[in-house]
């Protein structure tokens, strides 16, 4: 188990939960098992795209009748603003999150699919927790997505001031049933209850078309008050894959089963290759008889001759195994008739063809020597069912794209041919009188040879399971249903998994980019929108700005770098060629980086990471070479300290380019060199003297301070283009006032403070344009009395 260890109060919260779990485990030992699973703390961010969602993954074992999650949201300072946290839970795959009811693509299936949403508030201490109990949870993978409501966050360098951090801790507790007895299929079995609510499990194999569970012959084995009223079993429930809960709302619950009555569950579209769980509730220990009868329709992987197969199987009906005669089954008689006298439909398992790229699987029909998306429909009397597997963790992080195309030769028939397609996860679509009935209209397509030949359905973050597509043909003549006079109807099933939503070079359309997110074993894709577009497929244009405005704000960050041109010109004129080169590189790399960094209108001459590194490196290096130039060191020391700065800045930017230390360390070292050299000259002169050009120095430093103030305190995500452009301008223009003059570049060490006439006699430059940080000291030949 992993524990949250970032903050002491969070540790106390988690440890208290574990102590509670341990107590409950001891208390319930022998009846159920409480299985805890902890997840590490995750940072919370404001939701702008799905990459801002904190994702947790849990694995619930089988035979768990209740899962309980506990969440606590924190902030790292009591002065931080409390914020609302949204927590989404979903079985099998990542939650599909649509913020503020943004529109979805028209062909996208956007229903919640059992997703649970709760909210919490961040607190400084573990004052409150949010408890989410779920009865009868499906076993397997569960995913939790958490995020904050978005706000206009301040853009600041790491380490400047205190930036509030929000986090969430979570823990799951599973209440599991142990020792569930299995009931065999096809034989009469006498079972005995062990407790007031006793579970039994029934394995339904792959290929099962329907089954029936009948309970009768209940008798008491232990005297109780209920024996006088003949109430033997007070409740029955049958549920696939999960444990039913007595008194919990369920369509298959029956009460008041006496010693002389019986009850049957008939499942026409069962979960295959799965366990069903029978719950028997009684106030006494009772014996009862149970029998399971099953009918099967095999699933084929390969078919060599479609016509021969269909002709052979038309004469074979689904045979429901004989069951003992019971009373009170009249209400199920119609359902039985629906299942009895219809042939097995053609059922095919599609082959999963895995390609090199992630989320790029294709599902095809397999022949003896071929793979094809085409299927042949030979009759309008019976459906054809194709099924395919979506794998857990592997396929759930993209989108499932199901396209169906109807191909009918209009020369072969004058009828209108329609194909009804129903898509359903986990179970075969329901049938009535042999006809497909789709319980979810969003998962159904109606194709016609007259007007609509194609249908398409996008399912984001599909849940892992066996997915079924049932196809039913119908024909019409003058609007009236008739028997089809065409012998062969071709339908193409184009089933793919893909990154984000769409095929081609624009998986998120033209208003977003598809991002791949890796978090440990979790891997998924999401659309990151730009230009004001939002929504799952970046198709919601509610907040779209004018394109001219987007281009203008994007160009501001690029064009604002032209303010480096005066500094480049001045440095070149004063023969500070190294400094001019660094300023030019800073202007160039900053322009390229910001041109690539914009989401609305971007242009990248190189990889984004390369441009970002170059911008950060050259910007800090520009500060460094300016400080070294202001220090007016010996000429042979200038190149040395330039290389020192390059090494320090390169390591710092590579370690953490957004960290405050990558800026502060080079600036601190540079200022130390500058001030140290100034103090050294004053001591050598034995006189404290203010630097020349103090006014220029103050103006330059004021502009630097103004730029830093805007950068550190005013800049937010909403005004980033404007404030950051001002930062470019103020910093670039400050160089004009900080650069030393050219005269001292030639004669840096022998300036002296004596009359100008002596300077002229010695051919020295002592005018008022001397560098601002130069203190004039006397040369040795003057201090020794020479003239």
Secondary structure as UniProt FT lines:
FT   HELIX           8..28
FT   TURN            29..31
FT   STRAND          32..44
FT   HELIX           50..52
FT   STRAND          54..60
FT   STRAND          64..75
FT   TURN            78..79
FT   STRAND          84..91
FT   HELIX           99..101
FT   TURN            106..107
FT   STRAND          108..109
FT   TURN            113..114
FT   STRAND          116..121
FT   STRAND          130..135
FT   STRAND          140..148
FT   STRAND          166..177
FT   STRAND          181..182
FT   STRAND          189..192
FT   STRAND          197..204
FT   TURN            206..207
FT   STRAND          208..220
FT   HELIX           225..229
FT   STRAND          231..233
FT   STRAND          235..240
FT   TURN            246..247
FT   TURN            251..252
FT   STRAND          257..258
FT   TURN            259..260
FT   STRAND          263..267
FT   STRAND          274..281
FT   STRAND          286..296
FT   HELIX           306..313
FT   TURN            314..315
FT   HELIX           330..332
FT   HELIX           333..340
FT   STRAND          346..349
FT   STRAND          351..353
FT   TURN            358..359
FT   STRAND          362..366
FT   STRAND          371..372
FT   STRAND          374..377
FT   STRAND          384..390
FT   TURN            392..394
FT   TURN            396..397
FT   STRAND          399..407
FT   TURN            410..412
FT   STRAND          416..425
FT   STRAND          430..432
FT   TURN            433..434
FT   STRAND          435..437
FT   HELIX           441..443
FT   STRAND          444..448
FT   STRAND          454..460
FT   STRAND          465..477
FT   TURN            478..479
FT   STRAND          480..482
FT   STRAND          489..498
FT   TURN            504..505
FT   TURN            507..510
FT   STRAND          512..519
FT   TURN            520..521
FT   STRAND          522..529
FT   TURN            531..532
FT   TURN            536..537
FT   TURN            542..543
FT   HELIX           547..559
FT   HELIX           560..564
FT   HELIX           565..573
FT   TURN            574..575
FT   HELIX           577..597
FT   HELIX           608..631
FT   HELIX           635..655
FT   TURN            657..658
FT   HELIX           661..685
FT   HELIX           694..709
FT   HELIX           710..714
FT   HELIX           720..738
FT   HELIX           743..746
FT   HELIX           756..761
FT   TURN            762..763
FT   TURN            768..769
FT   TURN            772..773
FT   HELIX           780..783
FT   TURN            784..785
//
